């Protein structure tokens, strides 16, 4: 089989690996010049090591991603820092840590021992988890996360302390509009499985080096190649006037709709075309900071408190130097999910406000962290279409299309997950199976 994959993001490359292993000759079309899509390396002259276009986090529940890394010769144990679930605020007011106990006891103990929660809130958290289990982790499709939280009597303080930041991190969608069903899926896989499923996996290298680089080396890559013509049929598929036996279209739904507009209309598949056009998107902002001197955080990942009035938009703080094992450097990444207003504000003011947020909250930590060193370089990335808005009732396409020679892949397909890395990988593997049942 002569197969094409359009898009070298995590979904497209997962499909390319599965198709190649099933015996296909795979060519990947990628408009950019770096594998990884919305989770890729970026070079910047003010930073010694490559940056990422956005900071990402994996979990122990990402079985397909971890298995795929091993399939392309990458060792997750060496490239990811695995830590038991631990949520700690930089100002020291909140701390939750899961002990190494069998599931689900580890989560119950973590909640009961959490610092910064009242006993009423600790019991309410356990009540929510029991309630979701009683629902078989499937709340009504039209519920928002806020609806779910109010139904289970979660206090405003508890929502602000735990559920709001977790929802933003998992779905990149505010709780008032986020899908309760998708949030419950994330909680089920991460918190209701084995103890290891709840582990946090923090990349110790850039995202392209985790496995996309290795996957790209196994196939024919056409970097800088934009697909402008796509004509599928039952016999094959023409891409930029070149014939392939089959193809995976692994691009954002907006671009997929543009390429498939005429073919879908001719096939009478207006429902699929409407679904592709129905997605809305939300941004994620990542501020990378290089410090003049080394500065270690108590944890490699910490929570930040937001204050919109002061421009304190960061929700999570990553110690990049600690993750890279570089004791002589000071590098941080500040992440703001659902960052709808950041792109419209003065860039310098946004950066200064988030730096102030980190410095101020670090100064409040009870262990008396040394003052944050001077910032010698700052780079703000705003991925405007980082994820689709994970709202209730959203119709997400399947991987199949009206043509047996064409499959769709992307975290936006019907994976049962929000727009996360594991969803992208699952969708790519499933798209390969659509084209070749032997692909896995």
Buried (B, 14 or more C-beta within 10 A) or exposed (E): BBBBBBBBBBBBBBBBBBBBBBEBBBBBBBBBEBBBBBBBBBEBEEBEBBBBBBBBBBBBBBBBBBEBBEBBEBEBEEBBBBBBBBBBBBBBBBBBBBEEBEBBEBBBBBBEBBEBBEEEBBEBBBEBBEBBBEBEBEBEEEBBBBBBBEBBEBBEEBBEBBBBBBBBBBBBBBBEBBBBBBBBBBBBBBBBBEBBBBBBBBBBBBBBBBBBBBBBEBBEBBBEBEBEEBBBEEEBBBBBEEEBBBBBBBBBBEBBBBBBEEBBEEBEBEEBBEBBEBBEBBBBBBBBBBBEEBBEBBBBBBBBBBEEEEBBBBBBBBBBBBBBEBEEBBBBBBBBBBBEBBEEEEEEEBBBBBBBBBBBBBBBBEEEBEEBBEBEBBBBBBBEBBBBBBBBEBEBBBBBBBBBBBBBBBBBBBBEBBBBBBBBBBBBBBBBBBBBEEBE
